[in-house]
Amino acid sequence: MQSQVQIYLDDARKLQKNGDYEQAISFLKSAYLEDSLKLHEIEIEKLLSFNYRKTGDYNLALLHINRAINRNSKKWSLILPLMSTQYAS
């Protein structure tokens, strides 16, 4: 069974494909609020960035892509040290 977050994401992608970027943004904001465990936050931020860029709001597009990059780098900074000790000879 799909989570509500995944349903919002799927619907946002469909809207995005049809060029309804404002409505896609609305669904992505709902997904963000619903994603209490932050399992999809990077994906949501990247999609928000794309849709804001398509609406011409470059400041918000830049804000969201930077959030996605920062969150991704934070996750990697937590994972990489574990991986290096796990695979050390």
Helices and strands as residue ranges (DSSP letters): H 4-17, H 21-34, H 41-55, H 58-86
